[in-house]
C-alpha cells in the first residue's frame, strides 16, 4: 500500500468497497502528507518528469482533502 493510499484511508476514504472502514485520524494523515512533502523536497532533480508530476498531483489532492476535513464546519 502506498503512503498516499494510507493517508486517504486515514481521512476516511474507502479504496475498496469490501474493505472495513478505519476510523478517521487526521493527525496521522497529516504526518504522512508531511513525510511525502519531505520526500518531494529531497528527491527534487532526481525524479523523471512523470514521477515528479505524480508526486506533486498526489500531494495536492491529499492536501486539499485534508484542508476540507480539518476546516471547521
C-alpha positions as CSV (number, residue, x, y, z in Angstrom):
1,X,0.0,0.0,0.0
2,X,1.4,3.4,-0.9
3,X,1.8,6.3,1.5
4,X,-0.8,8.3,-0.4
5,X,-3.3,5.5,-0.1
6,X,-2.6,5.2,3.6
7,X,-3.2,8.9,4.0
8,X,-6.5,8.7,2.1
9,X,-7.7,5.8,4.2
10,X,-6.8,7.7,7.4
11,X,-9.0,10.5,6.1
12,X,-12.0,8.2,5.8
13,X,-11.6,7.2,2.1
14,X,-12.5,3.6,1.3
15,X,-10.3,2.4,-1.6
16,X,-12.0,-1.0,-1.7
17,X,-15.8,-1.2,-1.1
18,X,-15.3,-4.6,0.6
19,X,-12.7,-3.2,3.0
20,X,-13.6,-2.4,6.6
21,X,-13.7,1.3,7.2
22,X,-11.0,2.6,9.5
23,X,-11.5,5.5,11.9
24,X,-10.6,8.9,10.7
25,X,-7.2,10.0,12.1
26,X,-6.3,13.4,10.7
27,X,-3.1,13.9,12.7
28,X,-1.7,10.6,11.4
29,X,-2.8,11.5,7.8
30,X,-1.1,14.9,8.2
31,X,2.2,13.1,9.3
32,X,2.1,11.1,6.1
33,X,1.4,14.2,4.0
34,X,4.4,15.9,5.7
35,X,6.6,12.9,5.0
36,X,5.6,12.9,1.3
37,X,6.5,16.7,1.3
38,X,9.9,15.9,2.6
39,X,10.3,13.1,0.0
40,X,9.3,15.6,-2.7
41,X,11.9,18.1,-1.5
42,X,14.7,15.6,-1.0
43,X,14.2,14.0,-4.5
44,X,14.0,17.3,-6.4
45,X,16.1,17.0,-9.5
46,X,16.4,13.2,-9.2
47,X,13.0,12.1,-10.5
48,X,11.7,11.8,-14.0
49,X,9.1,14.4,-15.1
50,X,6.4,11.7,-14.8
51,X,7.4,10.8,-11.3
52,X,7.6,14.4,-10.3
53,X,4.1,15.0,-11.7
54,X,2.6,12.0,-9.9
55,X,4.1,13.1,-6.6
56,X,3.1,16.7,-7.0
57,X,-0.5,15.8,-8.0
58,X,-0.9,13.3,-5.2
59,X,0.3,15.8,-2.6
60,X,-2.1,18.4,-4.0
61,X,-5.0,16.1,-3.8
62,X,-4.1,14.9,-0.2
63,X,-3.6,18.5,1.0
64,X,-6.9,19.6,-0.4
65,X,-8.8,16.7,1.2
66,X,-7.0,17.3,4.5
67,X,-7.9,21.0,4.5
68,X,-11.5,20.2,3.7
69,X,-11.8,17.7,6.5
70,X,-9.8,19.8,9.0
71,X,-11.7,23.0,8.4
72,X,-14.4,23.8,11.0
73,X,-17.9,23.3,9.5
